[in-house]
């Protein structure tokens, strides 16, 4: 298995007047929940319904914990946490929820996952 890369020309962010060539990933598409369930089935003795139920419940539990203000760490996968982007104020008393521009989900991969990806074969498609 490998990650395919292609060559593209973009504006240089350090000098907007010039273009540079960059490598970018060529996506092979998306893998959906059913496909992930099938992959897990091949590695376990669980039924298809059990695997799908666990994945759906995992999503629900992660949302519940994030909504309660926790970060969620899944060993060998990574951690999920909520983050906010806000508009600054001159004085602390001027801050309110209205200063929040965006609430986002932040995923930080576990070291094992990062190491695995770092070892992935890369190939440039012409």
RAPESUL-V416079 format. One record per backbone hydrogen bond with DSSP energy under -0.5 kcal/mol. CO is the residue of the C=O (numbers start at 1). NH is the residue of the N-H. Records with the same first field share a line. If there is no record, write none. Layout:
BEGIN
CO=NH / NH
END
This chain:
BEGIN
1=121
2=4
3=123
4=26
5=125
6=24
8=22
10=20
12=15
15=12 / 18
18=12
20=10
22=8
24=6
25=27
32=36
33=37
34=38
35=39
36=40
37=41
38=42
40=43 / 44
41=44
47=51
48=52
49=53
50=54
51=55
52=56
53=57
54=58
55=59
56=60
57=61
58=62
59=63
60=64
61=65
62=66
63=67
64=68
65=70
66=69
71=73
72=74 / 80
73=75
74=77 / 78
77=110
78=74
79=108
80=72
81=106
83=104
85=101 / 102
91=94
92=95
96=99
97=100
99=87
102=85
104=83 / 106
105=107
106=81
107=109
108=79
110=114
111=115
112=116
113=117
114=118
115=119
117=120
121=3
123=5 / 125
124=126
END
